[in-house]
Amino acid sequence: MTIRFAKAFGVRADTLMRMQSAFELAQARAHKADLNVQYFNLAAPFGAEQRAI
């Protein structure tokens, strides 16, 4: 789809992909308080207590 937009609007496809990526990252950051993610420590032994972020 990006190639089609690039051809239609005369913009490079990689530019459009960077713009889309920046937009999605901004949206994720705007809603990061809504995320419930548990910290995963690879160095901790199995069964060790994990901490919430």
Number of C-alpha atoms within 10 A of each C-alpha: 6 15 13 10 13 15 11 9 8 9 13 13 16 12 12 15 13 11 12 13 12 12 12 12 12 12 11 13 12 10 10 11 8 9 10 9 10 10 10 12 12 7 7 10 8 8 6 9 10 11 10 9 9
